[in-house]
Amino acid sequence: MGQRSLLATTAWVLLGASGALAQAAPAPTRIERLDPALDAVIAPGTRIERVATGFIFAEGPMWRQGKLWFSDVQGDRLLTVTPAGKVDVVLRNSGGYPNPPKGANIGSNALATDKDGSVLMMQMGARRIARLDANRKPHAFVTAFEGKRLNSPNDLVFARDGSLWFTDPPFGLFNGMDKDPAKALPFNGVFRYANGKLTAPIRDMTLPNGIGFSPDGGTLYVSNYGPDMYVRAYTVGKNGALSRPRMLIRYPAGNGPEGPDGLKVDRAGNVWTTGPGGIRIVTPKGKVLGQIKLPEVAANLAFAEDGHVLYITASSSIYRLRTRVGGEMPLYRR
C-alpha cells in the first residue's frame, strides 16, 4: 500500500459497502500478452470478474476458510468476501488508532494465518503486528525494534523455516511520512522474526512494500514503492542470511499514479507484482510475460481456493481471474 495509489479515481465507492455479485468488469480491464509464454500461465481469453465493490482502498488479501479476507485501509475495516460477492465486516477500527481522522491511511493492511491458526494483522494506525483472538479481538504481537516503535507495518510472509518476514514503510504516519516527528526508526526496513527475536536484514530501501519467496524458499523478493521503483531479489541462506541483492525489474517513471506494491509468486517461480501500469507477471530472470490492466489501482493480490484462482484488491473493488499455473499458497493456511 502506497501514497500514490490513493490518488486513483474511486468512482465506484457510491455503489455501497455491501458488495456486488460477481460480474464482468468494465473496460479497460484486460490481460496484455507481451510474450507467448504467458499462455502457459493465463489461458488466452481468460475473463476478469469484479467480485465486489464499494470500498475506499482495498488491500492485504488472504484466502481463509472459503472466503477472501482483506483490509479497507482508509475505511479502517477488516472484511471478508465470499466467491459469490457477499461482504461481511470482521472488525471496525482495524488499524487500532483511537479516533482516527477521516481518510487517513491507518487501517489494517496485510494478513496472514499463523501456525496455530490465528490471524496476524498489520495495524498501520497502531504501528504494530497484532494477533486476533478467537473473538477477533486484536492483541499486540510485534511492536518495536531495539526499543524503538515500528513505522507502519505493511506486508508480511512466512518463510519455509517458519520465520516471519515483513516490510515497515512509514505510510501510516501523518506528517510527511519520514519527516513525521513520531517516526522512531532511522530507516524503513524489512524485518525477520524468528524464535522470539526480531532482526532487520534490509535497511537500505526507501519504501519497502510487497514481499514474497520463490517456491524453493531460496530467493526473497521485495518491492520498493519509490521514488526509485523496483523489485529486488536476494539469495536466502542459513538462518535468513541474505546475499546477492539484484534487480528483478525496475519501473519507468511517469507510467501512472501507482508504485510497486504487493506481490505474490506462482509455482513456476513467476513474480506477480503490482506497479505502474498494472500487474506484471515476471519470470525469475526478469522477463515480463504480460500485464493485467484494471480501471483501478491494483494494490495487492492473493492466490486462493486450489491455487488457480487469483484475487486482486484494487482501490474500491475486488477482482478475480483463473490461472493455468497455480500460485504458491501461504505456509500456514486454513
Steps between C-alpha positions, in 0.01 A plus 500: 500500500644836400421867488476539122242221484261709705486762224319259270139566405251300705184557303329187629507594868139618478385148414501418872703284734270197485679364195369388165458161338782388273474667163710575195720797580462808281754612240791566496550178697719268295792259500784624281715223351861614459656159447353172365608328822217682679254250347638228727434722801163655410282340235419721198152645532498488881238736644557729795200529733419774745390312811402790726534876522422796723821528702732798547836330454510119504826332600669202666302201362521153659301187413362333814222247562332550164502881507732781403603705803620851421547848643343831408796719594324836489167354611681361809326163476589132469257318271426172325341427166366167373555377142137605438576857606345513848694743720516493880682727743729306735641793697453876505783735597726221374804729496486543877538880497258672743267757344672487159469798265280430200685385190831424673705193410465343842288189451620143500702380204646156419384182673643153555397181675750391766601144589238478776225605259463854635506805273787749504403849388711801412359799690621815328341735752625318808836445327521134591424144401199373694360153553122447494362279776203265467266797545684693228644744750853622411791460742851640456748253351797693353524868589861621516855443383785555746264697722378729221144494371439359152408740219184357346514123425374432150542151350610164638585143402613184675817334371529123468690483830207664681664840543278803443623772263334841463548845351475819703464819291360818661173527304286504814677804646318829449750783452702429189586141590878506556479855635235410756632580851340177622731292282743319731704279268765665279425263211208330325588136536424144407484295819530132593339359815615156612525326838382813677772718347448788255777593256517747210686334210414781254539867593591673173165511318310828504145360507499118520155365431403163348688186604511133398717191458579277203344151512822342632544776759842587361412846371334791679321767294426848635340790314606860557214746459709803416634741407722244324248229410618140475478141621824368650599133542728353769652157545386353833749301707510331838301671776366755252839641398460706181755541221528596131244783489396554138228670299221279373326791329520878505197714416511811281379825650190675365302184424198562720428594861597164648823374650616140551280368778398142582645193331445124494689208343357208301613137500709556186693773682343792316454818704161673471568856603273803512648824371470785250279394210358187659602160637806358328573128477880476511723193462776437757742639240310828476314447172151654497252251349192718525295750696159499662343842445210625709305827510614544861834491679587141595657500845545131579399148403459150642470152354196315632294182498711233321770756421368557149278794595654844542325775696608862463430787739475814289384829650123470541463147363600134521577321172554133415638285218607140446859405425656198331804504728410465864618753754725433794265474796597632846700271728216493751143516376149409598 
